Amino acid sequence: ESAERLLAELQLVEAERVRLSLVEETLVDVVTLLRQLRSRNISNRVLGRTLLDCLDSCKDSQQGPNQALEILNRFGLEL
């Protein structure tokens, strides 16, 4: 029973590690895109509108880490 419990906990930790890895990859992609925007002369107004549109499109989805990942993915696609 103790071994089964440890195995279940290990699986949960591994699943969380994978999820965090996906979040990290998405953050790196978005930061890279934001850095590239400096050389494209995109106005702050357009950038702000794009971010707000992404936030609005995700407002009805589930709350929590998955919602944050969805927002980051959409923002990356819009850029």
PDB file of N, CA, C and O in Angstrom:
ATOM      1  N   GLU A   1       0.826  -1.196   0.000  1.00  0.00           N
ATOM      2  CA  GLU A   1       0.000   0.000   0.000  1.00  0.00           C
ATOM      3  C   GLU A   1       0.870   1.260   0.000  1.00  0.00           C
ATOM      4  O   GLU A   1       0.564   2.219  -0.708  1.00  0.00           O
ATOM      5  N   SER A   2       1.925   1.267   0.768  1.00  0.00           N
ATOM      6  CA  SER A   2       2.822   2.412   0.824  1.00  0.00           C
ATOM      7  C   SER A   2       3.502   2.623  -0.528  1.00  0.00           C
ATOM      8  O   SER A   2       3.659   3.757  -0.982  1.00  0.00           O
ATOM      9  N   ALA A   3       3.899   1.535  -1.160  1.00  0.00           N
ATOM     10  CA  ALA A   3       4.543   1.635  -2.474  1.00  0.00           C
ATOM     11  C   ALA A   3       3.568   2.180  -3.514  1.00  0.00           C
ATOM     12  O   ALA A   3       3.953   2.982  -4.365  1.00  0.00           O
ATOM     13  N   GLU A   4       2.321   1.754  -3.450  1.00  0.00           N
ATOM     14  CA  GLU A   4       1.308   2.243  -4.386  1.00  0.00           C
ATOM     15  C   GLU A   4       1.065   3.736  -4.196  1.00  0.00           C
ATOM     16  O   GLU A   4       0.910   4.481  -5.164  1.00  0.00           O
ATOM     17  N   ARG A   5       1.034   4.153  -2.962  1.00  0.00           N
ATOM     18  CA  ARG A   5       0.827   5.569  -2.664  1.00  0.00           C
ATOM     19  C   ARG A   5       2.003   6.404  -3.177  1.00  0.00           C
ATOM     20  O   ARG A   5       1.807   7.486  -3.730  1.00  0.00           O
ATOM     21  N   LEU A   6       3.212   5.901  -2.991  1.00  0.00           N
ATOM     22  CA  LEU A   6       4.390   6.612  -3.490  1.00  0.00           C
ATOM     23  C   LEU A   6       4.388   6.676  -5.019  1.00  0.00           C
ATOM     24  O   LEU A   6       4.755   7.695  -5.603  1.00  0.00           O
ATOM     25  N   LEU A   7       3.978   5.591  -5.653  1.00  0.00           N
ATOM     26  CA  LEU A   7       3.909   5.566  -7.108  1.00  0.00           C
ATOM     27  C   LEU A   7       2.878   6.577  -7.621  1.00  0.00           C
ATOM     28  O   LEU A   7       3.129   7.282  -8.599  1.00  0.00           O
ATOM     29  N   ALA A   8       1.733   6.644  -6.966  1.00  0.00           N
ATOM     30  CA  ALA A   8       0.702   7.608  -7.354  1.00  0.00           C
ATOM     31  C   ALA A   8       1.207   9.038  -7.176  1.00  0.00           C
ATOM     32  O   ALA A   8       0.963   9.894  -8.026  1.00  0.00           O
ATOM     33  N   GLU A   9       1.899   9.294  -6.090  1.00  0.00           N
ATOM     34  CA  GLU A   9       2.450  10.629  -5.850  1.00  0.00           C
ATOM     35  C   GLU A   9       3.511  10.971  -6.889  1.00  0.00           C
ATOM     36  O   GLU A   9       3.581  12.105  -7.361  1.00  0.00           O
ATOM     37  N   LEU A  10       4.329  10.000  -7.241  1.00  0.00           N
ATOM     38  CA  LEU A  10       5.354  10.201  -8.264  1.00  0.00           C
ATOM     39  C   LEU A  10       4.716  10.546  -9.606  1.00  0.00           C
ATOM     40  O   LEU A  10       5.217  11.408 -10.327  1.00  0.00           O
ATOM     41  N   GLN A  11       3.627   9.887  -9.940  1.00  0.00           N
ATOM     42  CA  GLN A  11       2.929  10.174 -11.188  1.00  0.00           C
ATOM     43  C   GLN A  11       2.358  11.590 -11.186  1.00  0.00           C
ATOM     44  O   GLN A  11       2.391  12.274 -12.209  1.00  0.00           O
ATOM     45  N   LEU A  12       1.841  12.026 -10.054  1.00  0.00           N
ATOM     46  CA  LEU A  12       1.328  13.394  -9.949  1.00  0.00           C
ATOM     47  C   LEU A  12       2.443  14.422 -10.120  1.00  0.00           C
ATOM     48  O   LEU A  12       2.270  15.437 -10.795  1.00  0.00           O
ATOM     49  N   VAL A  13       3.574  14.148  -9.506  1.00  0.00           N
ATOM     50  CA  VAL A  13       4.716  15.060  -9.613  1.00  0.00           C
ATOM     51  C   VAL A  13       5.200  15.127 -11.059  1.00  0.00           C
ATOM     52  O   VAL A  13       5.528  16.204 -11.557  1.00  0.00           O
ATOM     53  N   GLU A  14       5.244  13.993 -11.725  1.00  0.00           N
ATOM     54  CA  GLU A  14       5.684  13.959 -13.119  1.00  0.00           C
ATOM     55  C   GLU A  14       4.710  14.723 -14.016  1.00  0.00           C
ATOM     56  O   GLU A  14       5.136  15.448 -14.914  1.00  0.00           O
ATOM     57  N   ALA A  15       3.421  14.568 -13.781  1.00  0.00           N
ATOM     58  CA  ALA A  15       2.423  15.296 -14.565  1.00  0.00           C
ATOM     59  C   ALA A  15       2.580  16.805 -14.362  1.00  0.00           C
ATOM     60  O   ALA A  15       2.473  17.572 -15.319  1.00  0.00           O
ATOM     61  N   GLU A  16       2.826  17.226 -13.148  1.00  0.00           N
ATOM     62  CA  GLU A  16       3.026  18.648 -12.857  1.00  0.00           C
ATOM     63  C   GLU A  16       4.306  19.157 -13.513  1.00  0.00           C
ATOM     64  O   GLU A  16       4.346  20.287 -13.998  1.00  0.00           O
ATOM     65  N   ARG A  17       5.339  18.343 -13.529  1.00  0.00           N
ATOM     66  CA  ARG A  17       6.596  18.722 -14.181  1.00  0.00           C
ATOM     67  C   ARG A  17       6.377  18.952 -15.674  1.00  0.00           C
ATOM     68  O   ARG A  17       6.888  19.918 -16.239  1.00  0.00           O
ATOM     69  N   VAL A  18       5.625  18.073 -16.301  1.00  0.00           N
ATOM     70  CA  VAL A  18       5.331  18.211 -17.725  1.00  0.00           C
ATOM     71  C   VAL A  18       4.527  19.487 -17.979  1.00  0.00           C
ATOM     72  O   VAL A  18       4.815  20.226 -18.920  1.00  0.00           O
ATOM     73  N   ARG A  19       3.526  19.745 -17.147  1.00  0.00           N
ATOM     74  CA  ARG A  19       2.706  20.944 -17.303  1.00  0.00           C
ATOM     75  C   ARG A  19       3.553  22.205 -17.165  1.00  0.00           C
ATOM     76  O   ARG A  19       3.420  23.138 -17.958  1.00  0.00           O
ATOM     77  N   LEU A  20       4.420  22.230 -16.161  1.00  0.00           N
ATOM     78  CA  LEU A  20       5.280  23.393 -15.962  1.00  0.00           C
ATOM     79  C   LEU A  20       6.267  23.565 -17.112  1.00  0.00           C
ATOM     80  O   LEU A  20       6.609  24.690 -17.477  1.00  0.00           O
ATOM     81  N   SER A  21       6.712  22.480 -17.668  1.00  0.00           N
ATOM     82  CA  SER A  21       7.603  22.541 -18.818  1.00  0.00           C
ATOM     83  C   SER A  21       6.902  23.188 -20.011  1.00  0.00           C
ATOM     84  O   SER A  21       7.505  23.982 -20.733  1.00  0.00           O
ATOM     85  N   LEU A  22       5.630  22.849 -20.215  1.00  0.00           N
ATOM     86  CA  LEU A  22       4.853  23.464 -21.296  1.00  0.00           C
ATOM     87  C   LEU A  22       4.661  24.958 -21.059  1.00  0.00           C
ATOM     88  O   LEU A  22       4.758  25.756 -21.991  1.00  0.00           O
ATOM     89  N   VAL A  23       4.391  25.332 -19.825  1.00  0.00           N
ATOM     90  CA  VAL A  23       4.243  26.749 -19.485  1.00  0.00           C
ATOM     91  C   VAL A  23       5.553  27.485 -19.756  1.00  0.00           C
ATOM     92  O   VAL A  23       5.550  28.577 -20.323  1.00  0.00           O
ATOM     93  N   GLU A  24       6.654  26.892 -19.355  1.00  0.00           N
ATOM     94  CA  GLU A  24       7.958  27.518 -19.574  1.00  0.00           C
ATOM     95  C   GLU A  24       8.235  27.714 -21.061  1.00  0.00           C
ATOM     96  O   GLU A  24       8.694  28.781 -21.467  1.00  0.00           O
ATOM     97  N   GLU A  25       7.963  26.705 -21.870  1.00  0.00           N
ATOM     98  CA  GLU A  25       8.176  26.818 -23.312  1.00  0.00           C
ATOM     99  C   GLU A  25       7.336  27.943 -23.901  1.00  0.00           C
ATOM    100  O   GLU A  25       7.816  28.717 -24.729  1.00  0.00           O
ATOM    101  N   THR A  26       6.096  28.029 -23.477  1.00  0.00           N
ATOM    102  CA  THR A  26       5.209  29.070 -23.985  1.00  0.00           C
ATOM    103  C   THR A  26       5.698  30.448 -23.562  1.00  0.00           C
ATOM    104  O   THR A  26       5.681  31.382 -24.365  1.00  0.00           O
ATOM    105  N   LEU A  27       6.130  30.587 -22.324  1.00  0.00           N
ATOM    106  CA  LEU A  27       6.655  31.872 -21.848  1.00  0.00           C
ATOM    107  C   LEU A  27       7.887  32.294 -22.643  1.00  0.00           C
ATOM    108  O   LEU A  27       8.025  33.461 -23.009  1.00  0.00           O
ATOM    109  N   VAL A  28       8.771  31.355 -22.906  1.00  0.00           N
ATOM    110  CA  VAL A  28       9.971  31.658 -23.688  1.00  0.00           C
ATOM    111  C   VAL A  28       9.574  32.127 -25.088  1.00  0.00           C
ATOM    112  O   VAL A  28      10.147  33.084 -25.608  1.00  0.00           O
ATOM    113  N   ASP A  29       8.598  31.457 -25.697  1.00  0.00           N
ATOM    114  CA  ASP A  29       8.136  31.854 -27.029  1.00  0.00           C
ATOM    115  C   ASP A  29       7.547  33.260 -27.020  1.00  0.00           C
ATOM    116  O   ASP A  29       7.839  34.061 -27.908  1.00  0.00           O
ATOM    117  N   VAL A  30       6.727  33.562 -26.030  1.00  0.00           N
ATOM    118  CA  VAL A  30       6.101  34.884 -25.958  1.00  0.00           C
ATOM    119  C   VAL A  30       7.149  35.965 -25.706  1.00  0.00           C
ATOM    120  O   VAL A  30       7.095  37.026 -26.326  1.00  0.00           O
ATOM    121  N   VAL A  31       8.090  35.717 -24.819  1.00  0.00           N
ATOM    122  CA  VAL A  31       9.142  36.709 -24.550  1.00  0.00           C
ATOM    123  C   VAL A  31       9.980  36.940 -25.805  1.00  0.00           C
ATOM    124  O   VAL A  31      10.353  38.075 -26.102  1.00  0.00           O
ATOM    125  N   THR A  32      10.274  35.879 -26.535  1.00  0.00           N
ATOM    126  CA  THR A  32      11.019  36.015 -27.786  1.00  0.00           C
ATOM    127  C   THR A  32      10.252  36.884 -28.780  1.00  0.00           C
ATOM    128  O   THR A  32      10.829  37.758 -29.426  1.00  0.00           O
ATOM    129  N   LEU A  33       8.953  36.638 -28.896  1.00  0.00           N
ATOM    130  CA  LEU A  33       8.131  37.455 -29.791  1.00  0.00           C
ATOM    131  C   LEU A  33       8.074  38.907 -29.341  1.00  0.00           C
ATOM    132  O   LEU A  33       8.124  39.816 -30.170  1.00  0.00           O
ATOM    133  N   LEU A  34       7.971  39.131 -28.041  1.00  0.00           N
ATOM    134  CA  LEU A  34       7.939  40.504 -27.531  1.00  0.00           C
ATOM    135  C   LEU A  34       9.236  41.234 -27.842  1.00  0.00           C
ATOM    136  O   LEU A  34       9.221  42.422 -28.164  1.00  0.00           O
ATOM    137  N   ARG A  35      10.348  40.534 -27.749  1.00  0.00           N
ATOM    138  CA  ARG A  35      11.637  41.162 -28.083  1.00  0.00           C
ATOM    139  C   ARG A  35      11.695  41.527 -29.562  1.00  0.00           C
ATOM    140  O   ARG A  35      12.240  42.568 -29.930  1.00  0.00           O
ATOM    141  N   GLN A  36      11.137  40.673 -30.400  1.00  0.00           N
ATOM    142  CA  GLN A  36      11.138  40.941 -31.836  1.00  0.00           C
ATOM    143  C   GLN A  36      10.251  42.130 -32.186  1.00  0.00           C
ATOM    144  O   GLN A  36      10.482  42.805 -33.189  1.00  0.00           O
ATOM    145  N   LEU A  37       9.243  42.387 -31.367  1.00  0.00           N
ATOM    146  CA  LEU A  37       8.332  43.502 -31.634  1.00  0.00           C
ATOM    147  C   LEU A  37       9.047  44.849 -31.603  1.00  0.00           C
ATOM    148  O   LEU A  37       8.643  45.786 -32.292  1.00  0.00           O
ATOM    149  N   ARG A  38      10.085  44.945 -30.822  1.00  0.00           N
ATOM    150  CA  ARG A  38      10.813  46.218 -30.719  1.00  0.00           C
ATOM    151  C   ARG A  38      11.344  46.641 -32.076  1.00  0.00           C
ATOM    152  O   ARG A  38      11.370  47.830 -32.396  1.00  0.00           O
ATOM    153  N   SER A  39      11.770  45.666 -32.877  1.00  0.00           N
ATOM    154  CA  SER A  39      12.340  46.002 -34.181  1.00  0.00           C
ATOM    155  C   SER A  39      11.273  46.168 -35.263  1.00  0.00           C
ATOM    156  O   SER A  39      11.590  46.586 -36.377  1.00  0.00           O
ATOM    157  N   ARG A  40      10.031  45.853 -34.960  1.00  0.00           N
ATOM    158  CA  ARG A  40       8.950  45.943 -35.948  1.00  0.00           C
ATOM    159  C   ARG A  40       8.163  47.245 -35.850  1.00  0.00           C
ATOM    160  O   ARG A  40       7.265  47.482 -36.659  1.00  0.00           O
ATOM    161  N   ASN A  41       8.474  48.065 -34.905  1.00  0.00           N
ATOM    162  CA  ASN A  41       7.784  49.353 -34.723  1.00  0.00           C
ATOM    163  C   ASN A  41       6.271  49.205 -34.578  1.00  0.00           C
ATOM    164  O   ASN A  41       5.513  49.985 -35.154  1.00  0.00           O
ATOM    165  N   ILE A  42       5.837  48.226 -33.823  1.00  0.00           N
ATOM    166  CA  ILE A  42       4.417  48.060 -33.529  1.00  0.00           C
ATOM    167  C   ILE A  42       4.076  48.983 -32.369  1.00  0.00           C
ATOM    168  O   ILE A  42       4.771  49.012 -31.353  1.00  0.00           O
ATOM    169  N   SER A  43       3.010  49.727 -32.537  1.00  0.00           N
ATOM    170  CA  SER A  43       2.665  50.718 -31.516  1.00  0.00           C
ATOM    171  C   SER A  43       2.213  50.044 -30.224  1.00  0.00           C
ATOM    172  O   SER A  43       1.713  48.920 -30.220  1.00  0.00           O
ATOM    173  N   ASN A  44       2.409  50.770 -29.137  1.00  0.00           N
ATOM    174  CA  ASN A  44       1.955  50.274 -27.833  1.00  0.00           C
ATOM    175  C   ASN A  44       0.446  50.070 -27.825  1.00  0.00           C
ATOM    176  O   ASN A  44      -0.065  49.155 -27.178  1.00  0.00           O
ATOM    177  N   ARG A  45      -0.252  50.920 -28.540  1.00  0.00           N
ATOM    178  CA  ARG A  45      -1.710  50.821 -28.592  1.00  0.00           C
ATOM    179  C   ARG A  45      -2.150  49.503 -29.236  1.00  0.00           C
ATOM    180  O   ARG A  45      -3.039  48.824 -28.722  1.00  0.00           O
ATOM    181  N   VAL A  46      -1.525  49.145 -30.358  1.00  0.00           N
ATOM    182  CA  VAL A  46      -1.860  47.895 -31.042  1.00  0.00           C
ATOM    183  C   VAL A  46      -1.479  46.703 -30.174  1.00  0.00           C
ATOM    184  O   VAL A  46      -2.233  45.735 -30.070  1.00  0.00           O
ATOM    185  N   LEU A  47      -0.321  46.774 -29.560  1.00  0.00           N
ATOM    186  CA  LEU A  47       0.120  45.686 -28.688  1.00  0.00           C
ATOM    187  C   LEU A  47      -0.831  45.521 -27.505  1.00  0.00           C
ATOM    188  O   LEU A  47      -1.201  44.401 -27.153  1.00  0.00           O
ATOM    189  N   GLY A  48      -1.224  46.633 -26.897  1.00  0.00           N
ATOM    190  CA  GLY A  48      -2.162  46.581 -25.779  1.00  0.00           C
ATOM    191  C   GLY A  48      -3.514  46.032 -26.195  1.00  0.00           C
ATOM    192  O   GLY A  48      -4.118  45.241 -25.472  1.00  0.00           O
ATOM    193  N   ARG A  49      -3.990  46.453 -27.364  1.00  0.00           N
ATOM    194  CA  ARG A  49      -5.275  45.966 -27.861  1.00  0.00           C
ATOM    195  C   ARG A  49      -5.210  44.454 -28.109  1.00  0.00           C
ATOM    196  O   ARG A  49      -6.159  43.732 -27.807  1.00  0.00           O
ATOM    197  N   THR A  50      -4.102  43.988 -28.650  1.00  0.00           N
ATOM    198  CA  THR A  50      -3.932  42.556 -28.906  1.00  0.00           C
ATOM    199  C   THR A  50      -3.978  41.771 -27.606  1.00  0.00           C
ATOM    200  O   THR A  50      -4.638  40.735 -27.525  1.00  0.00           O
ATOM    201  N   LEU A  51      -3.286  42.259 -26.599  1.00  0.00           N
ATOM    202  CA  LEU A  51      -3.291  41.581 -25.302  1.00  0.00           C
ATOM    203  C   LEU A  51      -4.688  41.576 -24.691  1.00  0.00           C
ATOM    204  O   LEU A  51      -5.142  40.546 -24.192  1.00  0.00           O
ATOM    205  N   LEU A  52      -5.366  42.709 -24.727  1.00  0.00           N
ATOM    206  CA  LEU A  52      -6.721  42.779 -24.168  1.00  0.00           C
ATOM    207  C   LEU A  52      -7.688  41.868 -24.922  1.00  0.00           C
ATOM    208  O   LEU A  52      -8.558  41.248 -24.310  1.00  0.00           O
ATOM    209  N   ASP A  53      -7.544  41.783 -26.242  1.00  0.00           N
ATOM    210  CA  ASP A  53      -8.387  40.870 -27.018  1.00  0.00           C
ATOM    211  C   ASP A  53      -8.157  39.422 -26.602  1.00  0.00           C
ATOM    212  O   ASP A  53      -9.104  38.643 -26.501  1.00  0.00           O
ATOM    213  N   CYS A  54      -6.907  39.067 -26.363  1.00  0.00           N
ATOM    214  CA  CYS A  54      -6.596  37.701 -25.908  1.00  0.00           C
ATOM    215  C   CYS A  54      -7.211  37.434 -24.541  1.00  0.00           C
ATOM    216  O   CYS A  54      -7.776  36.366 -24.307  1.00  0.00           O
ATOM    217  N   LEU A  55      -7.101  38.398 -23.647  1.00  0.00           N
ATOM    218  CA  LEU A  55      -7.687  38.237 -22.316  1.00  0.00           C
ATOM    219  C   LEU A  55      -9.202  38.108 -22.392  1.00  0.00           C
ATOM    220  O   LEU A  55      -9.795  37.284 -21.695  1.00  0.00           O
ATOM    221  N   ASP A  56      -9.830  38.925 -23.244  1.00  0.00           N
ATOM    222  CA  ASP A  56     -11.285  38.854 -23.400  1.00  0.00           C
ATOM    223  C   ASP A  56     -11.727  37.517 -23.977  1.00  0.00           C
ATOM    224  O   ASP A  56     -12.743  36.961 -23.559  1.00  0.00           O
ATOM    225  N   SER A  57     -10.972  37.006 -24.928  1.00  0.00           N
ATOM    226  CA  SER A  57     -11.372  35.747 -25.560  1.00  0.00           C
ATOM    227  C   SER A  57     -11.236  34.564 -24.613  1.00  0.00           C
ATOM    228  O   SER A  57     -11.860  33.525 -24.830  1.00  0.00           O
ATOM    229  N   CYS A  58     -10.436  34.705 -23.573  1.00  0.00           N
ATOM    230  CA  CYS A  58     -10.222  33.604 -22.627  1.00  0.00           C
ATOM    231  C   CYS A  58     -10.989  33.783 -21.321  1.00  0.00           C
ATOM    232  O   CYS A  58     -10.880  32.941 -20.429  1.00  0.00           O
ATOM    233  N   LYS A  59     -11.756  34.851 -21.190  1.00  0.00           N
ATOM    234  CA  LYS A  59     -12.381  35.135 -19.895  1.00  0.00           C
ATOM    235  C   LYS A  59     -13.423  34.114 -19.486  1.00  0.00           C
ATOM    236  O   LYS A  59     -13.686  33.951 -18.295  1.00  0.00           O
ATOM    237  N   ASP A  60     -14.023  33.420 -20.444  1.00  0.00           N
ATOM    238  CA  ASP A  60     -15.054  32.442 -20.113  1.00  0.00           C
ATOM    239  C   ASP A  60     -14.503  31.034 -19.909  1.00  0.00           C
ATOM    240  O   ASP A  60     -15.238  30.126 -19.519  1.00  0.00           O
ATOM    241  N   SER A  61     -13.226  30.855 -20.168  1.00  0.00           N
ATOM    242  CA  SER A  61     -12.650  29.516 -20.000  1.00  0.00           C
ATOM    243  C   SER A  61     -12.344  29.261 -18.521  1.00  0.00           C
ATOM    244  O   SER A  61     -12.509  30.140 -17.676  1.00  0.00           O
ATOM    245  N   GLN A  62     -11.903  28.063 -18.238  1.00  0.00           N
ATOM    246  CA  GLN A  62     -11.646  27.662 -16.848  1.00  0.00           C
ATOM    247  C   GLN A  62     -10.570  28.531 -16.206  1.00  0.00           C
ATOM    248  O   GLN A  62      -9.683  29.040 -16.891  1.00  0.00           O
ATOM    249  N   GLN A  63     -10.652  28.693 -14.915  1.00  0.00           N
ATOM    250  CA  GLN A  63      -9.685  29.481 -14.156  1.00  0.00           C
ATOM    251  C   GLN A  63      -8.483  28.610 -13.807  1.00  0.00           C
ATOM    252  O   GLN A  63      -8.577  27.383 -13.807  1.00  0.00           O
ATOM    253  N   GLY A  64      -7.367  29.244 -13.513  1.00  0.00           N
ATOM    254  CA  GLY A  64      -6.207  28.517 -13.032  1.00  0.00           C
ATOM    255  C   GLY A  64      -5.074  28.473 -14.037  1.00  0.00           C
ATOM    256  O   GLY A  64      -5.067  29.215 -15.019  1.00  0.00           O
ATOM    257  N   PRO A  65      -4.112  27.591 -13.781  1.00  0.00           N
ATOM    258  CA  PRO A  65      -2.912  27.512 -14.621  1.00  0.00           C
ATOM    259  C   PRO A  65      -3.214  27.211 -16.089  1.00  0.00           C
ATOM    260  O   PRO A  65      -2.527  27.715 -16.977  1.00  0.00           O
ATOM    261  N   ASN A  66      -4.232  26.399 -16.347  1.00  0.00           N
ATOM    262  CA  ASN A  66      -4.560  26.084 -17.734  1.00  0.00           C
ATOM    263  C   ASN A  66      -5.059  27.312 -18.480  1.00  0.00           C
ATOM    264  O   ASN A  66      -4.788  27.468 -19.670  1.00  0.00           O
ATOM    265  N   GLN A  67      -5.784  28.182 -17.791  1.00  0.00           N
ATOM    266  CA  GLN A  67      -6.253  29.411 -18.423  1.00  0.00           C
ATOM    267  C   GLN A  67      -5.059  30.310 -18.760  1.00  0.00           C
ATOM    268  O   GLN A  67      -5.021  30.917 -19.830  1.00  0.00           O
ATOM    269  N   ALA A  68      -4.106  30.392 -17.866  1.00  0.00           N
ATOM    270  CA  ALA A  68      -2.917  31.206 -18.123  1.00  0.00           C
ATOM    271  C   ALA A  68      -2.172  30.690 -19.347  1.00  0.00           C
ATOM    272  O   ALA A  68      -1.710  31.476 -20.174  1.00  0.00           O
ATOM    273  N   LEU A  69      -2.056  29.383 -19.461  1.00  0.00           N
ATOM    274  CA  LEU A  69      -1.381  28.790 -20.611  1.00  0.00           C
ATOM    275  C   LEU A  69      -2.150  29.093 -21.892  1.00  0.00           C
ATOM    276  O   LEU A  69      -1.544  29.388 -22.922  1.00  0.00           O
ATOM    277  N   GLU A  70      -3.471  29.024 -21.836  1.00  0.00           N
ATOM    278  CA  GLU A  70      -4.298  29.328 -23.004  1.00  0.00           C
ATOM    279  C   GLU A  70      -4.114  30.786 -23.432  1.00  0.00           C
ATOM    280  O   GLU A  70      -4.001  31.074 -24.624  1.00  0.00           O
ATOM    281  N   ILE A  71      -4.084  31.699 -22.467  1.00  0.00           N
ATOM    282  CA  ILE A  71      -3.887  33.121 -22.782  1.00  0.00           C
ATOM    283  C   ILE A  71      -2.527  33.335 -23.433  1.00  0.00           C
ATOM    284  O   ILE A  71      -2.420  34.042 -24.436  1.00  0.00           O
ATOM    285  N   LEU A  72      -1.494  32.729 -22.868  1.00  0.00           N
ATOM    286  CA  LEU A  72      -0.153  32.875 -23.440  1.00  0.00           C
ATOM    287  C   LEU A  72      -0.089  32.321 -24.857  1.00  0.00           C
ATOM    288  O   LEU A  72       0.521  32.926 -25.738  1.00  0.00           O
ATOM    289  N   ASN A  73      -0.716  31.177 -25.073  1.00  0.00           N
ATOM    290  CA  ASN A  73      -0.721  30.589 -26.414  1.00  0.00           C
ATOM    291  C   ASN A  73      -1.429  31.496 -27.415  1.00  0.00           C
ATOM    292  O   ASN A  73      -0.928  31.717 -28.518  1.00  0.00           O
ATOM    293  N   ARG A  74      -2.585  32.017 -27.037  1.00  0.00           N
ATOM    294  CA  ARG A  74      -3.327  32.906 -27.939  1.00  0.00           C
ATOM    295  C   ARG A  74      -2.557  34.185 -28.216  1.00  0.00           C
ATOM    296  O   ARG A  74      -2.520  34.662 -29.351  1.00  0.00           O
ATOM    297  N   PHE A  75      -1.946  34.736 -27.186  1.00  0.00           N
ATOM    298  CA  PHE A  75      -1.174  35.966 -27.371  1.00  0.00           C
ATOM    299  C   PHE A  75      -0.010  35.713 -28.325  1.00  0.00           C
ATOM    300  O   PHE A  75       0.271  36.527 -29.204  1.00  0.00           O
ATOM    301  N   GLY A  76       0.660  34.585 -28.145  1.00  0.00           N
ATOM    302  CA  GLY A  76       1.755  34.227 -29.046  1.00  0.00           C
ATOM    303  C   GLY A  76       1.292  34.086 -30.486  1.00  0.00           C
ATOM    304  O   GLY A  76       1.988  34.517 -31.406  1.00  0.00           O
ATOM    305  N   LEU A  77       0.134  33.491 -30.689  1.00  0.00           N
ATOM    306  CA  LEU A  77      -0.398  33.329 -32.043  1.00  0.00           C
ATOM    307  C   LEU A  77      -0.768  34.670 -32.668  1.00  0.00           C
ATOM    308  O   LEU A  77      -0.571  34.881 -33.864  1.00  0.00           O
ATOM    309  N   GLU A  78      -1.303  35.569 -31.857  1.00  0.00           N
ATOM    310  CA  GLU A  78      -1.700  36.881 -32.368  1.00  0.00           C
ATOM    311  C   GLU A  78      -0.494  37.725 -32.775  1.00  0.00           C
ATOM    312  O   GLU A  78      -0.582  38.539 -33.694  1.00  0.00           O
ATOM    313  N   LEU A  79       0.616  37.530 -32.096  1.00  0.00           N
ATOM    314  CA  LEU A  79       1.808  38.316 -32.405  1.00  0.00           C
ATOM    315  C   LEU A  79       2.441  37.804 -33.669  1.00  0.00           C
ATOM    316  O   LEU A  79       3.463  38.334 -34.106  1.00  0.00           O
TER     317      LEU A  79
END
